[in-house]
Amino acid sequence: MKLILIIPIFLAAISLSGQTKSLPLSGKSDTSRTTMDKIILPLVDLSEIEVTAYGTPGQLKAAAGSISVIPGERLENSATNIASSLNSVPGIVMQEGSLGTIKLTLRGIGSRYPYGTKKIKLFFGDIPMFSAEGEATFDDINPEYISRVEVLRGPASSIYGSSLGGTMILYPQRSPYNREEFKLISSAGSFGYFKNGLTWSKGTPKSNLVLSFSGIETDGYRQNSQYSRQSFFVNYQQSFNNRLSGNLIVSGSKIRAQIPSSIDSASLFSNPRNAASSWLKTKGYEHPDRLFAGYNLHYKTASNWDNSASVFLNSRQTEENRPFNFLNEADLTYGGRGSSQHSQKIGATTLHFIAGTNFFFENVKSLLSANPGGKGVKGAMVSDGRESLYQTDIFAQLEAHYRRISIVGGLNFNRSGFRFTDLTPTDTLNQSGNYHFASILAPRLSFTWNPINELYIYTSVNKGFSVPSLSETLSPLGLINREIKPEKAWCFEGGSRVSLFDHATFIDLAYYYMRVTDLIVPKRVAEEVYVGMNAGSSLHRGLELSVNQWIFGKENNGSSGNYSLMANVNYASNRYNFQNFTADNINYSGKKLPGMPDQSVSGSLNLKTPFGCYARFELNKSGRIPLNDLNSGYSKSWLVMNLTGGFIFSAFKHLSFDAALKINNLTDEKYASMIVVNAPGSAKLSPRYYYPGLPRWLTCTVVISYHK
């Protein structure tokens, strides 16, 4: 059945090749363009791109802080989810142990967490899509759902609720105006990889609807690493009148993923395909089912106040089979967001004011059962409990623009806490209780100056915070950890953006200095069992550089009969160290934070031709990574290169094709794609720090589009 869909697509493409015609690379917004014109959009000129992440629409070069944009054409290079495209953002480190095990860190925040993405807030447009503790999930977000991503690096946003790592805003895909389109995506690749997706979209003057369905499966490179995912996405926008509009977003996924777990250094280079023996014995797996729904209502008053209100519901149910126990967990997060904003011009000064509130509630029910002998057979119940966490904040921000100077001031007031309910019937100790964190006031102030045309200089100071995760609020005995406090940090930042040589070169440079106090460190107390503790502070310093360079073709970007070639380079230098951190009578002060490279580089070359052929070369390089708090070992640095070549053409009047071949890990680099920090070891067993990266592997993708 896997090949039934793939083979006819290629046969159809071959049979129609004699009737094809190349498509013009038009850069204008023209509703008569074919769908594949839209796929071969002009290469993105970052010097002219507009962003909205700080509340006020404006050009990226004038943004009052560190912000990166990933346009839709770069997301197209992600095969299974959007996570791999995020590597192009300086400051982000993306590690992928398997398709179901992804970890993102931003400016070193969350580096000591062994798995998952913490302390980064995620929004789908204006709709929150993260847990109350700031945990974000990326592994089930298909790139075809997204038109672009804006990343606010660091605790630089008062209007979204400050988080230490930053904020990501996903802008959902929309249908072109006055067009109906069917799109079929089909991919096949190494290690039994298959992906099939179908998207239908329709845009009218009053509404816009996108429906997408996708299925992915792979046998996996390693033992016990099979993976399958079925997902869907709905984006419906309705204009009720000239002032009132609504947007409904619904997405869901069903994932069945085996877990090979990490391996030691000897296995990494001699037998990287092996799974960890204990996980192979139990046939470890995770089976998450997720459903997200959100609705946003936007109303513009006669006096030009823009009002927005959103509500959302995020549900997750999962079962994990682990060598040491079974985990059944049900998670329900719900809440909303409301804001009002207004712009007014007074003489030569333009003022923009925005204020509102965010509120989140999260309920988690966890049931642990024994796994006797680690044989993968569920045993007796070990513990049962329910924990609830709430977080509310009120924010306000005022921007003032006077000639070539902009000043932005913001304030966020936060209240949060949790309650634990002990449901275990097998003991007599009731461990239920609640705890409220102290209120936090987080200000933000930024200053932007445009001394000469195309040069912008900015500086800012921001306070950020992150509340503890649900697991960190409990002690190893299941008691409420009343000593735990939110992490807090002041971040000082400066940077500049400049366009040179008639916008052929765009340079974005940022430097930041951030000291995190009440640092929460996940201390391992048993295999895969962690407890949170506040332990001193850490210092995060870094330099981030992004360069977009037109090599040729900018003057006629996207015009028929012309070539275009653009280079993009991103570099981050990281200096993250513990301060005043002592644990188990060991002083780690001055040691590097584990799990983070001292430097990282990503880059790409994008070529587009007038006759439909295109190519993309990309590279990712990571420096050495400390494996533990003591810095007694490091992973080796690595360089991975990918190459994509494709051809896009139209057949008949309404049918278009795009066929591409991608070679991943072109040089067959042997490396660790994910590090599990502070992995335990013993006299007989070496620590299992490493998830091996995939060797050279291929994917072949065909996209067929029909529009009318």
SEVORO-240656 format. One record per residue: x, y, z of N, C-alpha, C in turn. Coordinates in steps of 0.2 Angstrom, whole numbers, plus 5000, padded with zeros to 4 digits. Layout:
! residues N
XYZXYZXYZ ...
//
This chain:
! residues 708
500449945000500050005000500450065000 501050065003501550125003501650144996 501850104992502050124985501450134980 500850124982500250134978500250204976 500350254981500250324980500850354977 501450324979502050354976502150344969 502150274967502350264960501850294955 501250304955500850334950501050404949 501250434955501450504954502050514950 502550474951503150474947502950464939 502550414938502350394932502050444928 501550484932501150534929501650594927 502150604932502650664930503050644924 503250584923503650564917503250564911 502650544911502250544905502050614903 501950664907501750724905502350774904 502950744905503550794904503650824897 503350784892503450814886502950874884 502450884889501950934888502050994893 502650994896502751044902503051104899 502951154903503251224902503451254908 504051284908504351314914503851374916 503951384923503451434926503851494927 503651554926503951614928504051624935 504551654937504651664945504451734947 503851744946503551814947503551834955 503851884956503851914963503251954965 502751964961502252004962501651964965 501251994969500651964972500051964966 500051904963499551904957499151844958 498551854958498051794960498051744954 498251764948498251724942498851674942 499351684947499851634947499651564949 500051514946499851444948500151434954 499951374957500151354964500951344964 501251314959501951304959502351364958 502051414955502351484955502451504963 501951484967501951504974502451464977 502551404975503151364978503751394977 503851404970504551434968504451514969 504351534975504351604976505051634976 505051704974505651734974506051724981 506751724980507151714986506951774991 506951754998506751805003507251855004 507051925003507551975005507351995012 507751985017507651995024507652065025 507952105021508052185022507352215021 506852185018506252205017505652175020 505752115023505252075026504952115032 504252105033503952135039503752085044 503752105050503652065056503152095060 502752055064502252075069502352055076 502852015077502951985084502952035090 503152095089503152135095502552175095 502052165091501352195092501252245087 501752275084501652325079501952305073 501652305067501952285061502452325059 503052305056503552345054504052295051 504552335048505152295045505552265050 505852205048506252165052506852215054 507152245050507752285051507652335057 507052355058506852415063506652385069 506652315070506352285076506752305082 506352315088506752335094506952275098 507352225095507552175099507852115094 508052065097508252005093507751965091 507651965084507051925081507351895075 507151835073507251795067506651775064 506651775057506151755053506351695049 505951645049506051585045505451585040 505551605033505051605028504751545026 504251535023503951475021504351435016 504751465012505151425007505751385011 505951415017506451375021506051315024 505451325026505151275030504951215025 504951225018504851175014505351125014 505951135017506551095017506451045023 506051055027505851005033505450955030 505650895032505250835029504750815034 504850805040504350775045504050825049 504450875051504150935056504550995055 504351045058504751115057505351115061 505551075065506051075070506751085067 506851045061507551055058507651125055 507151155053507151225050507351275055 507251265061507351305067508151315068 508551265065509251275066509551335062 509151365058509451425054509351485059 509151485065509051535069509651535074 510051595073510651595078510451595085 510751555090510551545097510051485098 509751455093509451395094509851335093 509851285097510151225096509551175096 509551135090509051085089509351015089 509150975094509450905095508850855093 508950805089508450755088508750685089 508450655094508650585095508350545091 507650555089507250515085506750565083 506250535079505750575076505250595082 505250555087504850575093505150605099 505850615098506250645104506650705101 506350765102506650825100506750875105 507250905105507450955111507651015108 507351075109507651145107507851185113 508451215112508651265118508751325114 508651385118508751445115509151485120 509751505118510151545122510351505128 510351445127510651395133510051385138 509551415138508951405143508651335142 508651295147508351225147508951175144 509551195144510051145142510151085146 510051085153510151035157509550985157 508951005154508450955154508550905149 508450835151508750785147508350775140 507650795141507250785135506750845135 506450855129505950905128506150975127 505751015126505851095125505551125130 505851165135505651195140505751275140 505351315143505451385144505451425137 505151395132505051435126504251435124 503951495124503251495123503151495115 502551455114502351445107501651475106 501651515100500951535098500851515091 500151505090499951495083499551555081 499851595078499551665077499551695084 498951715086498751745092498551695097 498551635096498251585100498851545104 498851545110499351505114499351435112 499951405112499951335110500551305115 500551315121501051285125500751275132 501151235136500851225143500951275147 500651275153500651325158501351335161 501751285160502451295163502951315157 502751325151503151345146503451285142 503151225141503351175137503051175131 503451165125503251175118503351105115 502951085111503051025107503051035099 503551015096503651025089503550965084 503650905087503750855083503150835079 502550855080501950845076501650905072 502150955071501951015067502251005060 501850985055502050985048502251055045 502751055041502951115038502351145033 501951105030501451125026500851165029 500851165036500351195040500551275041 501251285040501451355042501651395036 501551465036501751505031502451535033 502551555039503151575042503251575049 503851575052503951575059504351635061 504151675067504551725070504751705076 505351715078505751695084505951755088 505651765094505951815098506451785103 507051805102507651765106507751805113 507651765118507751795125507151815128 507151835134506551865138506351935135 506151945129506152005126505452025125 504951995127504252015125503852015131 503552075133503152085139502452065137 502252065130501552055128501351985127 501851935127501651865127501751835133 501951865138502151835145502851815144 503251845149504051835148504251765149 504651735145504951675147505751685146 506151635149506851645149507151635142 506851585139507151565132506951605127 506251625126506051665121505351645119 505151665113504451655111504451645103 504051595101504051575094503251585092 503251615086502551625084502451595077 502051545076501951515070501351545066 501451565060500851595057500551545052 499951525053499651465049499651485042 499651435038499551435031498851455029 498851505023498151525021498151515013 497551505011497451495004497551565000 497851564994497851624990497151654989 497051714988496451744988496051724981 495451704982494951684976495251624973 495451574976495751514973495551454977 495451404973495351334976495851294974 496151254979496751214977496751144981 497051094977497151034980497851014979 498250994984498950984984499050914987 499450874984499650804986500350804987 500650784993501350774994501450704996 501950674992502150604993502850604993 503150574998503850564999504050485001 504650464999504950405001505650415002 505950375006506650385008506950325011 507550325013507950275017507550255023 507750195025507550165032506750165032 506450145026505750135026505350195027 505650255025505250325027504750335021 504150345023503550365019503150425022 502950475018502550525020502050535014 501450545016500850565011500450615014 500350665011499850725013499450745008 498850775010498350795006498050865009 498150915005497850985007497351015003 496851035005496351075001496251145004 496251195000496151255002495751294998 495351345001494951394997494951455000 495051504996495051574998494451614994 494051654998493551694995493551764998 493151814996493251874999493051875006 492651825009492351825015492651775020 493051725017493251665021493851635018 494251605022494851565020494851505024 494951445020494951375023495451335021 495851305025496351255024496251195028 496251135024496151075027496751025025 497050995030497650965028497650895032 497850845029497950775032498650745030 498950715035499650695033499750625037 500150585034500350515037501050505036 501450485041502150475041502350415044 502750375041503050315045503750295043 504050265047504750245045504950185050 505350145047505650085051506150105055 506450165054506950185059507650155057 508150195059508850175057509150125063 508850135069509150095074508650035076 508849995080508349945083507849985087 507249955087506649975091506550055090 506550075084506450145082505950155077 505450115076504950125071504450185074 504250215069503850275070503250285065 502650305068502150325063501750375066 501450425062501050475064500550495059 499950505061499350525057499150595061 499050645056498950705059498450745054 498150795057497650835053497750915055 497550955051497551025052496951065049 496651105053496151145050496251225052 496251265047496251335048495751375044 495251395048494651435045494551505048 494651545043494551615044493951645041 493551685045492951705043492851785044 492651825039492551895040491851905040 491551925046490851935047490652005044 491052055045490952115042491652155042 491552215040492252255040492552265046 492252255052492652265058492752195062 492352145061492352085065492552025061 493051985063493251925060493451875065 493451815063493651755068494051705064 494451675068494951625066494951555070 494751505067494751435071495351395068 495751375073496251325071496151265076 496151205072496151135075496651095072 497051065077497551015074497550955079 497750895076497750835080498250785078 498550745082498950695079498950625084 499050575080499150515084499850485082 500250475087500950455086501050385090 501350345086501550275089502350275088 502750285093503450285092503850235097 504250195094504650155098505250195101 505550175106506150215110506750175110 507250195106507850155106508350175112 508250245115508550275120509350285118 509650315123510350335121510850275122 511450285120511950235120512650265123 513150225124513750245127514250265121 514850285123515250315117515550255113 515650195116515950135112515450115107 514750115109514250095104514150145099 514250215101514150265096514550255090 515150225090515550225084515650155082 515450105086515550035084514850005082 514350015086513649985084513150045085 513150095081512650145082511950125081 511850075077511150055076510850015082 511249995087510949965092510550005097 509949975100509650015105509949995112 509850035116510050025123509749955125 510049915128509849845129509249845134 509149885139508549885143507949905139 508049955135507449975131507249925126 507749895123507649845118507249785121 507449765127507149705131506449725132 506249785134505549795136505149825130 505549825124505149855118504849925120 505249965123505050035125504650075119 504150115121503850155117503450205120 503250255116502750305119502250315113 501650325116501050325112500650395113 500850455111500450515113499950525108 499350545110498750565106498650645108 498650685103498650755105498050785101 497750835104497250875101497250945103 497350995098497351065100496751105096 496451145100495951185096495951255099 495951305095495951375097495551425093 495251475096494851515092494951585094 495051635089495251705090494751745086 494551795090494051845088494351915088 494351945082494652015081494152065079 494152115083493652175082493952235082 493852275077494152345076493552395077 493652445082493152495083493152545079 492652595079492652655075493152695076 493452695083493952745085494652705084 494652655080495352625078495652585084 495252555088495552515093495552445090 496052405090496052335088495952295094 495452255095495352215100495352135098 495752095102495752025100495651985107 495351925106495151885111495251815109 495651765112495751705110495651655116 495351595114495351545119495651475116 495851435120496151375117496151315122 496151255119496151195123496651145120 497151115124497651075122497651015126 497450955123497450895126497950845124 498250805129498750755127498650695132 498550635129498550575132499150525130 499450495134500050455132500150405137 500450345134500750295138501450285136 501850275141502550255139502750195143 503050145139503350085142504050095143 504350095149505050115151505250055155 505950045154506149985158506049985165 505950035168505850045175505150055178 504650075173503950075175503550095168 502850095169502450115164502150185166 502150235162501850295163501150305159 500650315162500050335159499850405161 499850455157499750525158499250555154 498750595157498250635153498450705155 498450745150498650815151498150865148 497850905151497350955148497551025150 497751065145497851135146497351175143 497151235146496651275143496751345146 496451395142496551465144496351505138 496651565139496551615134496951675134 496851725130497251785129496751845126 496851895129496451955127496952015126 496852055121497252115121496852175117 497052235118496852295115497452335113 497352365107497952405105497652465101 498052515101497852585098498452625096 498452655090498952695087498752765086 499152815088498952885087499552925086 499452975081500053015079499953085083 500453115086500453175089501053215087 500853255082501453295079501853245075 502553245076503053205073503053135077 502753125082502753065086502153025085 502352955084501852905083501852865090 501252855093501252815099500852755097 501052695100500652635099500652605106 500052585108499852565115499552495114 499752445118499452375118499452355126 498852325128498752295134498352235134 498452195139497952135139498152085144 497952025144498051975149498151905145 498551865149498551795147498351755153 498051695152497851655157497951575155 498251535159498351465158498151425164 497851365162497751315168497951245165 498251215169498551145166498351095172 498051035169497850985174498250915171 498650885175498950825173498850775178 498550715176498450655180498950605178 499350575182499950535181499750465185 499850415181499850345185500450305183 500850285188501350245187501250175189 501450125184501350055186502050015185 502149965189502749925189502849895182 503449885180503749845175504149785177 503849735180504349685184504849655179 505449665181506049635177506149665171 505849725169505949765163505749725157 505249685158505049635152504449665148 504249725149503749755145503049735147 502949705153502249685155502049725161 501449765160501249805165501049775172 501349795177501149765184500749805188 500849805195500449835199500549915199 500049945201500050025202500550045207 500950095206501450115210501250185213 500950225209500750285212500250315207 499850365210499250395206499150465209 499150515205499150585207498850625202 498650685204498350735199498750805202 498950845197499250905198498950955194 498851015197498551075193499051135194 499151165188499551225188499251285185 499251345188498951395184499451455183 499351495179499751555177499351605174 499351665177499051725174499551785174 499451825169499851885169499451945165 499652005167499352065164499952105161 499852125155500352155152500152225149 500652265148500552335145501152355141 501152385135501752405132501552475128 502052515128501952585125502552595120 502452605114502952625109502852695107 503452725106503452795104503952805098 503752825093504252835087504252905085 504852935085504953005084505553005079 505353025073505853035067506252965067 506952965069507352915068507452875075 507052885080507152855086506452825088 506552765091505952725094506152705101 505652715106505752685112505152645114 505252585117504752535119504852525126 504252535130504252515137503652465138 503852415142503352365143503352335150 502752305153502752285160502352225160 502552165163502152105164502152085171 501552075174501352055181501151985181 501451945184501251865184501151845191 500651795191500451755197500351685194 500651635198500651565197500751525203 500451465202500551415208500251345205 500251305210500051235208499651195214 499351145213499051105218499151035216 499350995221499450915220498850875224 498550835221498050785224498350715224 498450685230498650615230498050575230 498050525224497550485223497750405224 498350395227498650335228498250295234 497850245232497450205238497850155242 498550145240498950095243499350115249 499350185251499650205257499150245261 499450265267498950305272499150375272 499750395269499950465269499650505263 499250555265498950595260499450655259 499750655253500250705251499950765248 499250775248498950825244499150895247 499150945243499251015245499351065240 499451125241499451175236500051225238 500251265233500751315234500751365229 500851435231500751485226501451525226 501751535220502351565220502251645221 502751675223502751745224502651785217 502251835217502151875211502751905208 502751905202503351935198503151995194 503552045194503452105190504052105185 503952095178504452095173504452155169 504852205169504852255165505252245158 505152285153505552285147505652355145 506252375143506352445140506852435134 506752465128507152455122507152525119 507752535115507852595112508152575105 507852605100508152595093508252665090 508852665086509052725083509252705076 509052755071509152745064509552805062 510252805063510652865062510752875055 510752825050510752835043510352785040 510152805034509752755030510052685030 509652635031509752565031510252535037 510352585042510752555048510252575054 510152515058509752525064510152495070 510152535075510552505081510052505087 510052455091509552445096509952425103 509652435108509852415115509252405119 509252355123508652335128508852305134 508452315139508552275145507852245147 507852185149507252145150507352105156 506752095160506752045165506351985163 506551925164506151865162506151815168 505751765167505651715172505351655169 505351595172505051535170504851495177 504251475177503951445183504251365182 504251335188504551265188504051215184 504251165181503851115178503451075183 502951045181502551005186502950955190 503350915186503750865189504250895194 504450955193504950995198504651015204 503951015205503651045211503550985216 503750925214503650865219504350845221 504450825227505050795229505050715227 505650685228505750615226505150575229 504950595235504450555239503750565237 503650615232502950635230502650695234 503050715239502850775243502950835239 502550885241502550955237503250985239 503551005234504251035235504151115236 504051135242503851205244504451245243 505051215242505651265242505751285235 505451255230505551275223505351345221 505751385218505551445216505651455208 505251505205505351515198506051545197 506351525191506951555189506851625186 507351665187507251735185507951765182 507851815178508451835175508351905172 508951945172508952015169509352005163 509152025157509452015151509652085148 510252095146510552155143510752145136 510452185131510552165125510752225120 511152215115511252265110511352235103 511252275098511352245092511252295086 511352275080511252315074511052275068 510652305064510552275057510652335052 510952305046511152355041511052315034 510852355029510752335023511352375019 511652335015512252365011512152345003 512552384999512552374992511852364989 511452414990510752414987510352354989 510452344996510052284999510352214997 510852214994511152144992511452114998 511652145003511852115009511452135015 511252095019510852105025511252075031 511452115036511852085042511452105048 511352055052510952055059511452035064 511652075069512152065074511852075081 511952035086511652045092512152015097 512152045103512552025109512152025115 512151985119511751975125512151955131 511951975137512251965144511651945148 511551885151510951865155511251825161 511051845167511151805173510551775176 510551715176509951675178510051665186 509551685190509651665197509051625199 509151595205508651535207508651485202 509251465199509251425193508951355196 508551325191508251265193508651205189 508951165193509251115190508951045191 508751005186508450945187508950885189 508950875195509450825198509150755197 509550705195509350635193509450605200 508850575202508950535209508850455207 508650435201508650365199508550375192 508650315188508550305181507950345179 508050395175507450435172507050465177 507250475183506850505188507250565191 506950625190507250685191506850725196 507250775200506850815205507150885204 506750935204506951005203507251035209 507751075209508051115215508351175212 508251235216508551295215509351295217 509751305213510451295214510851355211 510951405215511351465213511151495207 511651515202511451555196511951525190 511751555185512151535179512151605175 512751605171512851665167512851645159 512451685156512351665148512551735145 513051725141513351775136513451745129 513251785124513351765118513351815112 513551795107513551835101513251805095 512751835092512351805087512351845080 512551815075512651845068512251805063 511951845059511551815053511651865047 511851835041512051865035511651835029 511251875026510951865020511351895014 511551855009511951885004511751864997 511551914993511351904986511951894982 512051844979512651834974512551854967 511951834965511751874959510951854958 510651904954509951894953509451934957 509751974961509252014965508852064961 509152094956508852154952508252124949 508252064947507652034944507451974947 507451974954507251914958506551894956 506551834954505851804952505651814945 505951854942505751864935505851814930 505451804925505551744921506151764916 506551704915507151714911507751734915 507751734922508351754926508551704931 509151694933509351654938509451694944 509351664950509451694957509851644961 510351674965510751634969510851684976 510651654981510751684988511051644993 511451674997511851635003511551665009 511551615014511351635021511751605026 512051635030512551615036512251635042 512251585047512051605054512651575059 512851615063513351595068513151625075 513351575080513251595087513851575091 514051615095514651605100514351605107 514351545110514051545117514551535123 514351575128514751565134514251565140 514151495142513651485147514051445153 514051475159514351455164513951455171 514051405175513751405182514051465186 513651485190513951535196513651515202 514051505207513851495214513451435214 513651375211513251315210513651255214 513351235219513651175223513151125224 513251065223512851005224513250945226 512950905231513250845233514050865235 514150925238514750945241515250955235 515050965229515450975223515351045221 515851085220515751155218515851155210 515251175207515351175200515351245197 515451295201515551365199516051375194 515951405189516351425183516351365178 516051315179516051255174515451275169 515551255163515151265157514451225158 513951255156513351225156513351165152 513151105154513151045149512651045144 512751015139512251005133512251065128 512651105129512751165124513351175121 513451175114514051185111514351255112 514951265112515251335113515151375106 515051345101514851385095514451345090 514051375086513651335081513651375074 513651345069513551375062513051345058 512651375054512251355049512251395043 512051365037512151405031511751375026 511651415020511351385015511451425008 511451385003511551414996510851404992 510551444990509851434986509951454979 509851414974509851434967509251414964 508951464960508351454956508451474949 508151444944508351454937507651474934 507751504928507051524924506751464921 507051404920506751344917506451294922 506451314929506051264934506551224938 507151224936507651184941507851234947 507951194952508151234958508651184962 509051214967509451174971509651214977 509751174983509851204989510451164992 510951194995511451164999511451195006 511451155011511451175018511951145022 512151175027512651145032512451165039 512651125043512551135051513151105054 513451155058514051135062513951145069 514151105073514151105080514851105083 514951145088515651135092515551085097 516051075101516051015106515551035112 515250985115514750995120514950955126 514950995132515050965138514550915140 514650855142514250805144513950805151 514250835155513950835162514250905166 513950905172514050975175514850975177 515150925178515850925180516350945174 516050935168516450945161516950895161 516850835163517350785163517450755156 516950765152516950735145516550785140 516750775134516450815129516250775123 515750795119515550765113516050795108 516150755102516650785097516150835093 516550885090516150935085516050895079 515550925075515350885069515050935064 515050915057514850955052514350915047 513750935046513250895042513050935037 513050905030512850945024512350905021 511850945018511250915014511250955008 511050915003510950944996510250924993 509950974990509250964987509250984980 509050944975508950964969508250954966 507950994962507250984960507051014954 506451004951506251024945505451044946 505251104944504551114945504251134938 503751114936503451124930502651124930 502351144925501651144924501451104918 500851064919500551024914499851044913 499651054907498951084906498851144909 498251164910498151234913498151244920 497951194924497851194931498251144935 498651104932499051054935499751074935 500051064941500851084942501151024946 501851014945502150964948502850994951 503050964956503750984959504050914962 504550904959504950834960505650854963 505850824969506450844972506750784975 507450784975507850734978508250764983 508250744989508750764994509150714997 509850734997510350695000510450725007 510350685012510450715019511150685022 511450725025512150705028512550675022 512750725018513050705011513750675012 514050695017514750665018514750605023 514150575025514050525029514450535036 514350595039514650605045514450565051 514850545055514650505061514750545067 514150555070514050605075513450595080 513450625086512850625090512350675089 511750665087511250715085510950735092 511050705097510750725103511150705109 511250745114511550725120511150725126 511150675130510750665137511250685142 511150745145511650775150511650735156 512250725160512250695166511950625166 512050585161511850525161512250485166 511850435170512250405175512650345173 513150325176513550275175513750235181 514150185180514350145186515050105184 515250065189515950035188515849985182 515249965181515149915176514849935169 514549995170514150025164514350095163 514550105157514750175155514150215154 514150285155513650325154513350325147 512650335146512350325140512150405138 512650435135512550505134512250525127 512350475122512250485115511650455111 511350495107510950475102511250485095 511450425092511750435086511350465080 511750515076511350545071511350495065 510850505060510750465054511350465050 511550415047512050415041511750445035 512150445030511850465023511250435022 510750475020510050445018509750495013 509250465010508950505004508150505005 507950565002507150565002507050594995 506450564992506250584986505550614987 505350674985504750704986504450724979 503750714979503350744973502750774976 502650844973502050874975501650894969 501050874969500550884963500050934966 499950984962499451034964498951044958 498351054960497751064955497451124958 497351174954496951234956496451254951 495951294953495451324949495151384952 
//
